[in-house]
Amino acid sequence: MSILKDAVKNVLLSRRKKEYDSRLKALSNSYDRFMKEQEEELKARFEGMEKSSLSRVILTMEDGMKNRKEDVVIYVSGTGILSSIAEEEICRAFEAEPEKVLLYADEDEVEATDKEWKEFIKEGIPVSRRKNPVLKPVFSRETLISVNYPGNIVAIRQNSAKEIVLREGESVYSFLLRNCMNFSKSDVIRLPLILFHKKEGEGGLRNEGNLSLKEKALKEAGFTMAFQTLEDAPGYYSEEDRNRKYPVYDLPSETGVSVIIPSKDNPDVLFRLLESLKKDPIRKQIIVVDNGSTDENKKKIEAALENDSFTYLYQPQEFNYSRMNNLGAGLAKEEILLLLNDDMEMVTADAVSRMAGQLLQNGVGAVGAKLLYPDGSVIQHIGITNAVDGPVHKFIGKDDAVITTGGRNRLVHDCLGVTGACLMIKKSDYEAAGGLNEELRVAYNDVDLCFKVYESGKNCVLRPDAIFRHYESLSRGADHLSAEKLDRLSKERALLYANHPQLYHEDPYEGAATAGGAELGFDYENRFVRKDPKEKAKEITEDYSSCQGGMVIHFDRLETEPILRIDGEEFIVFQGYRLIPGIDNMRYDFYLILKGQEKSYSLPMPGFLRNGLEGGFPDTPNIALSGFCNYVTKSEIAKGTYEIAVYAHDCMNRNPVYQTSNRSITI
């Protein structure tokens, strides 16, 4: 009997694998078709138009920089070729913005054999199997110091008002580092078009390179820094990671930091934080703002004043995180402010000093740290990205022992926001921004402040070598636990975007596909994948909650109002990814579950292409199709509030999985 069962099992698995591979190929080709259509549309735009008058030349990066007479010098890597529209697009971009000096564009990969690659280069036209778009950020000086993110295509306008010096034979990366203090966002064009196609597996983003040459170029640019390894790193770091060097900036001897800590009824947690801060020798003024601890806890904190010198402001009031920090800032004596939650513990001995050195660099407006959950190596925060569902923590829940996509948990980088749980900013910039917005009592006040930093022309910087442990939400609880808190979050998010409408669904440091936007990630799927009329939400009576959990669910897009129209019908969209770690995901059929008090609904979740997950889940087979994109109309389901969950049925009739997302939607 067992032999027969094994035979049936093998047949089922073979059939599933064939179906999986067929869908994977079809969806991979959809990006290729989308890009070809886009290029044809761009070519058609040029027809009948006069060619740009700017002279141009194309040189390879491997040959180094050359002094040329042309207006525009386009440097490309020998690992790929330029798009057929690249030259004209680049020159027209410079022509439209004559004050710009530097340009870089997006790129992707071509999957090809050596023979196919030779034909690809000879023809100059992508033949097939293009994938993995790399969408680059706006000019990001700190990211550039960490990694050569402009990558395989960089163009320089030589005849410009800003004087730049090209050195014969110098590498493009060295040139960028040497001139990075001369460049600002107003000098650089990030052209949001795929203009370079590299061969798969070659020509990736260049990392640190030769460190001595990097230090020489940065010293010439005017930086005072040393590249240092990370002391007091958590034990899970590999030897390679422990030897990684980070730019540590010289601090003026008079540098001091005012640390503002809102706290209520958490004296033991507070004392742990204060003790950990003693490891950093930088001068610190500690300000504890208490909005109404009990008499017993208040006495504990006052007793601690006998041994530790800090300012204790006791002012009973309704919880308002913004107001508490603003009160603390009013007592600050130092020019640098560090907003710090009381449920934190500093791990890196000189974390505050490293953050302060970064903050004092030109163009930096705010600095954040890497936050880990209390036990182990799970990431809570390495920066905030502005996804289509609102601001979210990057790579939250991922293992910090594994290097994330783009190395964000290892490399100092610019980002749109950092969490107020550990946020450093100059007092003058804090006051210029009006402090934290007190209308945002609980959430998004830190994001609002970071948006203001970006709008002022400065960058937020994440220092992954400044590590804290975050015992999150000890005092007020997690935000997803009640309908009241979800409603408050929704209102505060709406206020955030009302104040910053130009940043709604936009993250200039990430690119559309990463942020979940329409430029590549969403639009090209919709162009080739239509809603199956049979895939209507089906009312169900089953209760799957007794099944095992353990699924990972992430939303890029979750909105209560219809945002997509197909054939005149309006749809609400659920988009993101779902997977079961450690198990072959090919075995499962996934279903989106809307669980209400009176009625519940199920909707099939056919897999969509989701690149980049393999690095975070190396022991989980077949997760390339873990993306989902589900549509429902308001007419399909009854009015009410629904908890969103995912149910996974094992085709082998074993191990069904049910996981709530801790998210809800009200119709």
C-alpha positions in Angstrom: 0.0 0.0 0.0 2.8 2.4 0.8 4.4 1.8 -2.6 1.1 2.7 -4.3 0.8 5.9 -2.1 4.3 6.9 -3.0 3.6 6.4 -6.7 0.4 8.5 -6.5 2.3 11.2 -4.5 5.0 11.3 -7.2 2.5 11.7 -10.0 0.7 14.5 -8.2 4.0 16.3 -7.4 5.2 15.9 -11.0 1.9 17.4 -12.3 2.1 20.3 -9.9 5.7 21.0 -10.8 4.8 21.1 -14.5 1.9 23.5 -13.9 4.1 25.6 -11.6 6.9 25.9 -14.2 4.5 26.7 -17.0 3.0 29.6 -15.0 6.4 30.8 -13.9 7.5 30.9 -17.6 4.4 32.7 -18.7 4.6 35.4 -16.0 8.3 35.8 -16.5 7.7 36.5 -20.2 5.0 39.1 -19.3 7.7 41.5 -18.1 9.6 40.9 -21.3 6.6 41.7 -23.4 5.7 44.7 -21.3 9.2 46.2 -21.7 9.2 45.6 -25.5 5.9 47.4 -25.8 7.2 50.3 -23.7 10.2 50.7 -25.9 8.1 50.6 -29.1 5.9 53.4 -27.6 9.1 55.5 -26.8 10.5 54.9 -30.3 7.2 56.1 -31.8 7.5 59.2 -29.7 10.7 60.1 -31.5 9.2 59.7 -35.0 8.9 63.1 -36.7 10.9 64.8 -33.9 14.2 66.6 -34.5 17.1 64.7 -33.1 18.8 66.3 -30.0 21.6 68.7 -30.9 23.8 67.5 -28.1 26.9 65.6 -29.3 27.5 62.4 -27.5 29.9 59.5 -27.2 29.6 56.0 -25.6 32.6 54.7 -23.7 33.0 51.6 -21.6 33.5 51.8 -17.8 36.3 49.2 -17.9 38.5 51.6 -20.0 38.2 54.3 -17.3 37.3 58.0 -17.8 38.4 59.9 -20.9 38.7 63.6 -21.7 36.4 64.1 -24.7 35.0 67.1 -26.6 31.4 65.8 -26.8 28.6 67.4 -24.8 27.6 64.2 -23.3 29.7 61.2 -22.3 27.8 58.0 -21.7 29.7 55.3 -19.7 28.4 51.8 -19.8 29.7 48.4 -18.5 30.9 45.9 -20.9 28.7 43.3 -19.3 25.6 44.4 -21.3 24.3 46.8 -24.0 22.4 50.0 -24.2 18.8 50.1 -25.1 18.2 51.3 -28.7 16.5 54.4 -27.3 19.1 55.2 -24.7 21.3 57.8 -26.4 18.4 59.9 -27.5 16.6 59.6 -24.2 19.7 60.7 -22.3 20.5 63.6 -24.5 16.9 64.9 -24.5 16.9 64.7 -20.7 20.0 66.8 -20.5 18.5 69.2 -23.1 15.3 69.6 -21.1 17.3 70.3 -17.9 20.5 72.1 -18.9 21.5 72.7 -15.3 21.9 69.0 -14.7 25.4 67.5 -14.7 25.0 63.8 -14.0 22.5 61.1 -15.1 21.9 57.5 -14.4 19.1 55.2 -15.5 17.5 51.9 -14.6 18.6 48.5 -15.9 17.5 44.9 -16.1 18.9 41.5 -16.9 18.7 39.2 -20.0 18.6 35.5 -19.5 20.7 34.1 -22.4 23.2 31.4 -23.4 26.6 32.6 -24.7 25.4 32.0 -28.2 22.2 33.9 -27.7 24.1 36.7 -25.9 26.4 37.2 -29.0 23.3 37.5 -31.2 21.8 39.8 -28.6 24.8 42.2 -28.8 25.0 41.9 -32.6 21.4 42.8 -33.1 21.3 45.4 -30.4 17.7 44.4 -29.6 16.6 42.2 -26.6 15.4 39.0 -28.0 13.7 37.4 -25.0 13.7 36.6 -21.3 14.3 40.0 -19.8 13.8 40.2 -16.0 14.8 41.6 -12.7 14.5 45.4 -13.2 16.8 47.4 -11.0 15.0 50.7 -10.2 17.5 53.2 -8.7 16.9 56.0 -6.1 17.2 59.7 -6.5 20.7 61.0 -5.8 21.7 59.4 -2.5 25.2 60.4 -1.3 25.4 58.1 1.7 24.2 55.1 -0.4 26.8 55.9 -3.0 29.5 55.9 -0.3 28.4 52.3 0.6 27.8 51.0 -2.9 28.1 52.1 -6.5 24.3 52.1 -7.0 24.3 54.0 -10.4 25.6 50.7 -11.6 26.2 50.0 -15.3 25.0 53.3 -16.9 26.2 56.8 -16.1 26.2 59.9 -18.3 28.0 63.2 -17.7 27.3 66.5 -19.3 30.7 68.2 -19.7 29.6 71.6 -21.0 27.7 72.8 -17.9 27.8 75.7 -15.5 29.1 73.4 -12.7 32.8 72.8 -13.2 33.8 69.1 -13.0 37.2 67.5 -13.7 37.5 64.2 -15.5 40.8 62.4 -14.9 42.2 60.2 -17.6 41.8 56.5 -16.7 39.9 57.2 -13.4 37.1 54.7 -12.6 33.6 56.1 -12.8 33.0 55.1 -9.2 36.1 57.0 -8.0 34.9 60.0 -10.0 31.5 59.9 -8.4 32.9 59.7 -4.9 35.5 62.4 -5.5 32.7 64.8 -6.7 29.8 63.6 -4.5 30.0 66.7 -2.3 29.7 68.9 -5.4 26.5 67.1 -6.5 23.0 67.5 -5.0 19.6 66.3 -6.1 19.3 69.5 -8.2 22.4 68.5 -10.2 21.4 64.9 -11.0 18.9 63.2 -13.2 17.6 59.8 -12.2 16.0 58.7 -15.5 13.2 56.3 -14.7 13.6 54.2 -17.8 15.3 50.8 -18.4 18.1 51.8 -20.6 20.7 49.1 -20.0 20.5 45.3 -20.3 23.1 43.2 -18.6 23.7 39.5 -19.0 22.2 37.5 -16.1 24.7 37.0 -13.3 27.2 39.6 -14.5 27.7 43.3 -13.9 25.9 43.6 -10.5 26.1 46.7 -8.3 29.7 47.2 -7.3 30.2 47.1 -3.5 33.1 48.6 -1.6 35.7 47.9 -4.2 39.2 48.9 -3.3 38.8 50.5 0.2 42.0 52.5 0.0 41.0 54.1 -3.3 37.6 54.8 -1.8 39.1 56.5 1.2 41.4 58.5 -1.0 38.5 59.8 -3.2 36.4 60.6 -0.2 39.2 62.4 1.5 39.7 64.5 -1.6 36.0 65.2 -1.6 36.4 66.8 1.9 35.2 64.0 4.2 36.9 63.4 7.6 36.2 59.8 8.4 37.7 56.5 9.1 36.4 53.1 8.0 35.9 51.0 11.1 34.6 47.6 11.8 31.5 47.0 14.0 32.3 46.5 17.7 29.8 44.7 20.0 28.1 43.0 17.0 25.5 40.4 17.9 26.9 36.9 17.8 25.1 35.7 14.7 27.2 37.9 12.4 29.6 36.0 10.2 33.3 36.7 10.2 32.9 38.5 6.9 30.2 40.7 8.3 32.3 41.4 11.4 35.1 42.6 9.2 32.9 44.9 7.2 33.9 48.5 7.6 31.6 51.4 8.0 32.4 55.2 7.6 32.8 56.7 11.0 33.0 60.5 11.0 35.1 62.7 13.2 33.1 64.4 16.0 34.0 67.9 17.2 35.0 67.8 20.9 32.1 69.9 21.9 29.5 67.6 20.4 26.6 66.7 22.8 23.2 65.0 22.4 20.0 65.6 24.2 18.2 62.3 24.5 14.4 62.6 24.8 12.7 59.5 26.3 8.8 59.5 26.7 8.0 57.0 29.4 5.1 56.0 31.6 4.9 53.1 34.2 8.0 51.3 32.8 10.7 52.1 35.3 12.6 48.8 34.9 12.5 49.1 31.1 13.6 52.7 31.3 16.5 51.9 33.7 17.7 49.2 31.3 17.9 51.7 28.5 19.6 54.3 30.6 22.2 51.8 31.7 23.0 50.8 28.1 23.4 54.4 27.0 26.3 54.8 29.5 28.5 52.7 27.2 28.7 55.5 24.7 31.1 58.3 25.9 29.5 61.1 24.0 28.2 63.9 26.2 24.5 63.3 26.9 21.6 65.2 28.4 18.9 62.7 29.3 15.3 64.0 29.4 12.6 61.6 30.6 9.0 62.9 29.8 6.4 61.1 31.9 2.7 61.6 31.1 1.3 60.1 34.3 3.0 57.1 35.9 1.5 55.8 39.1 2.8 57.2 42.4 4.8 54.1 43.0 6.6 54.2 39.7 7.1 57.9 39.9 8.9 57.4 43.2 11.1 54.7 41.6 12.2 57.1 38.8 12.8 60.0 41.3 14.9 57.7 43.4 17.0 56.9 40.4 17.9 60.6 40.1 20.1 60.2 43.1 22.5 58.0 41.1 21.9 59.1 37.6 21.8 62.6 36.5 18.8 63.2 34.2 16.0 65.6 33.8 12.6 64.2 34.8 9.5 66.0 33.5 6.3 64.6 35.1 3.2 66.0 33.5 0.1 63.8 33.6 -1.9 64.0 30.3 -3.5 61.8 27.7 -0.9 59.9 25.6 0.4 62.0 22.8 3.8 60.9 21.6 4.3 64.1 19.6 3.5 66.4 22.5 5.8 64.5 24.9 8.7 64.7 22.5 8.0 68.4 21.9 8.0 69.0 25.6 11.3 67.3 25.9 12.8 69.2 23.0 11.9 72.4 24.8 14.2 71.4 27.7 17.1 70.3 25.4 20.4 72.1 25.9 22.3 70.3 23.1 22.1 71.0 19.4 21.5 67.4 18.6 18.3 65.6 19.6 17.9 61.9 19.9 14.2 60.7 20.2 14.3 57.4 21.9 11.5 55.0 23.1 11.9 53.8 26.6 11.6 50.1 25.5 15.0 50.2 23.8 18.4 48.8 24.7 21.6 50.0 22.9 23.7 47.1 21.6 26.5 48.9 19.7 28.7 50.6 22.3 29.2 53.8 20.2 25.9 53.8 18.4 25.0 57.3 19.5 28.4 58.7 18.4 28.2 57.0 15.0 24.7 58.5 14.4 25.9 62.0 15.6 28.9 61.9 13.2 26.5 61.0 10.3 24.0 63.7 11.2 26.7 66.4 11.1 27.5 65.7 7.4 26.2 68.1 4.8 22.8 67.3 3.5 21.8 64.9 6.2 18.6 65.8 8.1 17.8 62.8 10.2 19.6 59.5 11.2 18.1 56.2 12.3 19.5 53.0 13.6 18.9 49.2 13.1 16.4 47.9 15.5 16.1 44.2 16.3 13.4 42.4 18.2 14.4 41.3 21.8 15.5 37.7 21.0 17.7 36.5 18.2 18.3 38.3 14.9 14.8 39.3 13.7 14.7 42.8 12.1 12.2 45.3 13.4 13.5 48.3 11.6 16.1 49.2 9.0 14.3 52.2 7.6 10.8 53.2 6.4 9.6 52.9 2.9 6.5 54.6 1.6 4.6 51.7 0.1 1.2 52.0 -1.6 -0.4 50.8 1.6 1.3 53.6 3.6 4.6 53.8 5.4 6.1 50.5 6.4 9.3 49.2 8.0 11.7 47.7 5.5 12.3 44.0 5.8 10.5 43.7 9.1 10.5 40.2 10.4 13.4 39.1 8.2 16.5 37.5 9.7 19.4 40.0 10.1 21.9 37.1 9.9 21.0 36.9 6.2 21.9 39.9 4.0 18.8 41.4 2.6 18.1 42.4 -1.0 20.4 45.3 -1.8 22.3 44.7 1.5 20.1 47.2 3.3 20.8 45.6 6.7 24.6 45.9 6.2 25.1 49.2 4.2 24.6 52.8 5.4 22.0 54.2 3.1 19.6 57.0 2.4 15.9 56.4 2.9 12.6 58.4 3.0 12.1 57.8 6.7 13.3 56.3 10.0 11.3 55.4 13.0 10.8 57.8 15.9 11.7 55.0 18.3 15.3 56.0 17.5 15.5 59.2 15.5 18.4 61.7 15.6 17.9 65.3 14.3 19.5 68.7 14.8 17.4 70.8 17.2 17.4 73.6 14.6 15.9 71.3 12.0 13.4 70.0 14.5 12.2 73.4 15.4 12.2 74.5 11.7 9.8 71.6 11.0 7.6 72.7 13.9 8.6 69.6 15.9 6.4 66.5 15.8 2.9 67.2 14.6 0.7 66.9 17.7 -2.4 66.2 15.6 -0.7 62.8 14.9 -0.9 61.7 18.5 0.3 58.1 18.1 1.4 57.0 14.6 3.0 58.5 11.6 4.3 61.6 13.5 7.9 60.4 12.9 7.1 59.8 9.2 5.6 63.3 8.9 8.9 64.7 10.4 11.0 62.7 7.9 8.8 63.8 5.0 9.5 67.4 6.0 13.2 66.5 6.1 13.0 65.2 2.5 11.0 68.3 1.4 13.7 70.6 2.8 16.2 69.0 0.5 18.0 66.9 3.1 18.2 63.1 3.4 17.3 60.6 6.2 20.1 58.1 6.7 19.9 54.6 8.2 23.0 53.4 10.1 22.9 49.6 10.3 26.0 49.6 12.5 24.1 51.5 15.2 22.2 48.6 16.7 19.4 48.7 19.3 17.0 46.1 20.6 13.4 47.2 20.6 10.9 45.7 23.1 8.2 47.2 20.9 4.9 48.6 22.2 5.2 47.5 25.8 3.3 50.5 27.0 0.4 50.9 24.6 0.2 47.5 22.8 0.4 46.5 19.2 -1.7 48.7 16.8 -3.4 45.8 15.1 -5.2 44.4 18.1 -8.4 46.4 18.1 -10.8 48.0 15.6 -10.4 51.3 17.4 -6.7 51.4 16.9 -7.1 50.4 13.3 -9.5 53.2 12.8 -7.1 55.7 14.5 -4.2 54.5 12.3 -6.3 55.0 9.2 -7.2 58.5 10.2 -3.7 59.5 11.1 -2.4 58.0 7.8 -5.0 60.1 5.9 -3.8 63.2 7.7 -0.2 62.4 6.9 -0.9 62.3 3.2 -3.2 65.3 3.3 -0.1 67.2 4.6 2.2 65.6 2.0 0.1 64.8 -1.1 3.2 64.8 -3.4 4.5 61.7 -1.5 1.3 59.7 -1.7 2.4 56.2 -3.0 5.8 57.7 -3.8 9.2 56.7 -2.5 12.0 58.4 -4.4 14.6 56.2 -2.7 13.1 52.9 -3.7 11.7 52.8 -7.2 8.1 51.8 -8.2 8.5 48.0 -8.2 10.1 47.9 -4.7 7.5 50.4 -3.3 4.7 48.5 -4.9 3.8 51.2 -7.4 2.4 51.0 -10.9 5.5 51.8 -13.0 6.7 48.2 -13.3 5.6 46.0 -10.4 1.8 46.3 -10.7 1.1 47.6 -14.2 2.8 45.0 -16.3 1.0 42.2 -14.4 -2.3 43.8 -15.0 -1.6 44.3 -18.7 -1.2 40.6 -19.3 -3.3 39.0 -16.5 -7.0 39.7 -16.5 -9.5 38.9 -13.8 -11.1 35.5 -14.4 -14.9 36.1 -14.2 -15.2 32.8 -12.4 -12.9 34.0 -9.6 -15.7 35.8 -7.7 -15.5 36.0 -3.9 -17.3 32.8 -2.7 -19.3 32.8 0.5 -18.0 30.1 2.9 -19.1 28.6 6.2 -15.8 26.8 6.9 -13.7 27.9 9.9 -10.1 27.3 9.1 -8.7 28.9 12.3 -8.0 25.5 13.9 -5.4 24.8 11.1 -1.7 25.4 11.9 -0.2 28.8 11.3 3.3 29.9 10.3 2.6 31.6 7.0 4.2 34.9 6.1 1.8 37.5 4.6 2.9 40.9 3.4 0.7 43.6 1.7 2.0 46.1 -0.8 -1.5 47.3 -1.6 -4.6 47.2 0.6 -7.2 49.9 0.2 -10.9 50.2 1.0 -11.9 52.3 -2.0 -12.0 50.9 -5.6 -8.7 51.9 -7.3 -8.7 49.7 -10.4 -11.2 49.7 -13.3 -11.5 46.8 -15.9 -14.2 46.9 -18.5 -16.0 49.6 -16.6 -16.1 47.7 -13.3 -14.4 49.0 -10.2 -12.3 46.8 -8.1 -10.7 46.8 -4.7 -7.1 45.4 -4.9 -5.2 43.2 -2.5 -1.5 42.9 -3.5 1.6 41.5 -1.8 3.1 38.1 -1.2 2.4 35.0 0.9 4.5 32.0 1.6 5.0 29.1 4.0 8.7 29.1 5.2 10.6 25.8 5.1 8.0 23.9 3.0 7.8 23.4 -0.8 5.2 26.1 -1.7 4.4 24.4 -5.0 2.3 21.9 -3.1 -0.2 24.5 -1.9 -3.3 26.2 -3.3 -3.8 29.5 -1.6 -7.0 31.3 -0.8 -7.7 34.9 0.4 -10.1 34.7 3.3 -12.3 37.7 4.3 -13.7 36.6 7.7 -16.6 38.6 9.0 -18.9 38.2 12.1 -21.9 37.2 10.0 -20.5 36.1 6.6 -17.1 35.0 5.4 -15.7 34.8 1.8 -12.9 33.0 0.0 -11.1 34.0 -3.2 -8.5 31.9 -5.0 -4.9 33.4 -5.0 -3.1 32.3 -8.1 0.6 32.9 -7.7 2.3 35.9 -9.4 6.0 36.5 -9.9 7.7 38.0 -6.9 11.5 38.4 -7.3 13.9 38.8 -4.4 12.3 36.5 -1.8 14.8 33.6 -2.2 17.5 35.5 -0.2 15.2 35.9 2.8 13.9 32.3 2.7 16.8 30.2 1.4 15.4 26.9 2.7 12.0 27.3 1.1 11.6 25.8 -2.4 9.5 27.2 -5.2 8.6 30.7 -3.9 9.1 32.7 -7.1 5.3 32.7 -7.5 4.5 33.8 -4.0 3.1 37.2 -5.1 -0.6 37.7 -5.2 -2.9 40.3 -6.8 -6.6 39.8 -6.0 -9.5 42.0 -7.0 -13.0 42.2 -5.5 -15.9 44.5 -6.1 -18.0 45.9 -3.3 -21.0 44.2 -4.9 -19.4 40.8 -4.3 -19.4 40.9 -0.5 -21.8 42.2 2.1 -21.2 45.4 4.1 -19.2 44.9 7.3 -15.7 44.6 8.7 -13.6 41.6 7.7 -10.4 40.2 9.1 -8.1 39.3 6.2 -6.4 35.9 6.3 -4.9 33.3 4.0 -5.7 29.6 3.8 -3.4 27.2 2.1 -4.6 23.7 1.0 -2.0 21.0 0.6 -2.5 19.1 -2.7 -1.2 16.0 -0.8 -4.2 16.4 1.6 -1.9 17.1 4.5 -0.9 20.1 6.6 -3.4 22.8 5.7 -2.3 26.2 6.9 -4.3 29.2 8.0 -2.8 32.5 9.0 -4.5 35.8 9.9 -2.8 38.9 8.6 -3.8 41.1 11.6 -5.3 43.4 9.0 -8.9 44.2 8.3 -11.0 45.9 5.7 -14.4 47.6 6.1 -16.9 47.6 3.2 
